[in-house]
Amino acid sequence: MGGKAGVRRPRRRPLHPPGVGGKVADMTGNSMLGYIHSADRGVPNAVLADLAARLQARGLRVVGLVQVRAPEDGAHPCDMDLHCLPDGPTFPIAQKLGRGSRGCRMDLDALEGGVAYVTDQVRGGADIFILNKFGAQEAQGRGFAETIALALDRGVPVLTVVNPLNLDAFRAFAGGVETEVEAEVTAIEAWLDQAAR
């Protein structure tokens, strides 16, 4: 992924919340930035994967990242596989640091490769950008933060999952115009229909 030749990384720069010059809400007031607030990893991930499949079956162009392998019992929370939508690579997000390691296991090169791929997909046009999680990297203005802002600037609705730990940072990023949606496919589809009008 990010460490291999041929993968272009987006240029990093200080990020302003998308509410400053970004298209977060349209002229009707419909929020383009939806989020599921949950401390439970399993349910939202399953909902996002199901949603992506249903929207693709409707003919919509879905881009983003979904989790396809969850951490096993007792494993590190980062020990998972992510898939780039619509038909991109699947990659592990955790480094193999060995037993007893206490450092951060996130493979930042793999993450950056995923960011580069999804960003290119957003630039190519999309009906919705789904992100499996607004996490610690995004809370610090890294990871997919700029890709979210890019999508909103282009009028592409964005849906993500936010846990309680990152909720304040997400709200600051969103600038107060985010919409919380229920972790249920039909509720999300109803929000998307409003956001896409």
KAPEHU-V878997 format. One record per backbone hydrogen bond with DSSP energy under -0.5 kcal/mol. NH is the residue of the N-H (numbers start at 1). CO is the residue of the C=O. Records with the same first field share a line. If there is no record, write none. Layout:
NH = CO, CO
//
This chain:
2 = 109
4 = 1
7 = 4
8 = 6
18 = 173
19 = 173
20 = 17
21 = 19
22 = 18
24 = 22
26 = 30
29 = 26
32 = 24
34 = 32, 158
35 = 179
36 = 160
37 = 35
38 = 36, 162
41 = 39
44 = 40
45 = 41
46 = 42
47 = 43
48 = 44
49 = 45
50 = 46
51 = 47
52 = 48
53 = 49
54 = 50
55 = 51
56 = 52
57 = 53
58 = 54
59 = 56
60 = 55
62 = 60
63 = 61, 128
64 = 85
65 = 130
66 = 83
68 = 81
69 = 81
75 = 72
79 = 76
80 = 78
81 = 69
82 = 91
83 = 66
84 = 89
85 = 64, 83
88 = 84
91 = 82
93 = 80
95 = 105
97 = 95
101 = 98
107 = 93
108 = 106
111 = 107
112 = 108
113 = 109
114 = 110
115 = 111
116 = 112
117 = 113
118 = 114
119 = 115
120 = 116
121 = 117
122 = 118
123 = 119
124 = 120
125 = 122
127 = 61
128 = 61
129 = 157
130 = 63, 128
131 = 159
132 = 65
134 = 161
135 = 133
139 = 135
140 = 136, 137
141 = 138
142 = 137
145 = 142
148 = 144
149 = 145
150 = 146
151 = 147
152 = 148
153 = 149
154 = 150
155 = 152
156 = 151
157 = 127, 155
158 = 32
159 = 129
160 = 34
161 = 131
162 = 36
166 = 163
167 = 163, 164
170 = 166
171 = 167
172 = 168
173 = 169
174 = 170
175 = 171
176 = 171
177 = 174
179 = 33
181 = 35
184 = 182
188 = 184
189 = 185
190 = 186
191 = 187
192 = 188
193 = 189
194 = 190
195 = 191
196 = 192
197 = 194
//
